[in-house]
Amino acid sequence: MNISSISQARTFAPTARAAAPAQSSSLPGDSVVLGQQQPPAQQPPAQQPPAQEPPVQQPPVQQPPAPPQPELKDWTVLVYSVSDNNLYRYMQMDLDEAERVGSTNEMNLVAETSHQPRGGNVVRMKLETDNTTGLKSPVVQDLGPKHDMAKPQSLADSIAWAMKEYPSKHFMLICSDHGGGWKGAHHSESTDSWMNANDLEESFRLAQEQTGRKIDVLGFDECLMASTEIAHQLQPYADYMVASEETEGGAGWQYDQSLGGAKTSNSNSRILSGKVLNYAAAALRNRDPLTPESMAKGIVQMAEGHQRDLGTMSAINLNKMPAVSAAVDNFAGVVLDSKLTKADFQSVAQKAQKFSDFADMGHFVELAGQKFGGKVAEAADQIKAAMAEAVVAEQHSTSYPNARGLNIEIDKQYSLTNLPNMEGQDLNRLSFDKYGNTKFAKETRWDEMLQKVR
């Protein structure tokens, strides 16, 4: 019914009271006395609503207990072995060394390696203990023959896979292959691929997006990667970085046996000098607190026993790198504001400790401070103080007496030639980025300073 119909029905409805009849006819027995009021009719007593019963309390629903979660292992170590190049033999030997340690009750040891066997597929393996020659551990994933390990997404996916499938309290990534400092790392020969500094950063950014966590220890078993530029660019993605300022020999890091058990000044921490994974496994078996910092320092101590192949090794607390970068930027600004020339800096560049195309950053600015004094010396001292916080361990052979822990570019030409350890590879055909495109060059004035004095 619409609204107008309702209104009409209410208007024309009969009234509730009609006119009274002319005469009253009372029923026999009725007593009506004129002039007296009738007593009011007795109303029945109001009925009380029935009392409501209290609600019945239901017993709480018992949830089944959650199944016990397996206790996380202390560490997962992923060896990312881009061996599709002339280092294949050495890098397969590295994995064979690692297999002699294998996964333990406290540590997951996994690897991704190019073309295993040579010319075959890229595979992921869980390394189990095996003391015989040759890789015997099971392949847990076969990525096929065309998988390019020298791509940012490939490295990111490998990190995410290891973190997801082998969860642990701490995570270490060891990148194993060719390296070139700020110019990048990882040469996949069959695809002619190379990862520059920005590619490396993209790898770790993607991995962090997938996993929501940082890497505890990032190791570069590669040449020249203890680089100021690399440490600056990768700072947000790892807590510690371990790498060599100088080139490494083909054998690279030593992964298996220990050379002995030496006590450190901390009587609660048993550090094994020798080979890195055996050191880690032994420390964990002994229930020593193998923190990320102690793991990083242990790798440096490993290198002390193998200086023929590992003439330098540094452990850098990447959380301290912003202060180092700020001090370097300040130094560059002081030089730019000065009247110093190329001729003034010529002897500094000549005397600075060299590593291929690079110089030791600490030694370079120290020499400049000693020569020029004043504000330059003050700025050099700021770098020295920041490096003392960032470089938590460093070792070098007698061939590199002025190594301080981080190399840096000092050539304004940014030469792409003469990278060592490539055994005749034509590196100019690889896709190196220009120095000015690195995050360090964009965020500091170091490259502008080089243009003035180099």
Secondary structure by P-SEA (a helix, b strand, c coil): ccaaaaaaaaaaccccccccccbbbbcccbbbbcccccccccccccccccccccccccccccccccccccccccbbbbbbccccccaaaaaaaaaaaaaaacccccbbbbbccccccccccccccccccccccccccccccccccccccccaaaaaaaaaaaaaaccccbbbbbbbcccccccbbbbbccccccccaaaaaaaaaaaaaaccccccbbbbcccccccaaaaaaacccccbbbbbcccccccccccccccbbbbcccccbbbbcccaaaaaaaaaaacccccaaaaaaaaaaaaccccccccbbbbbcccaaaaaaaaaaaaaaaaaacccccccaaaaaaacccccccccaaaaaaaaaaaccaaaaaaaaaaaaaaaacccbbbbcccccccccbbbbcccccccccccccccccccccccccccccaaaaacaaaaaaaccc
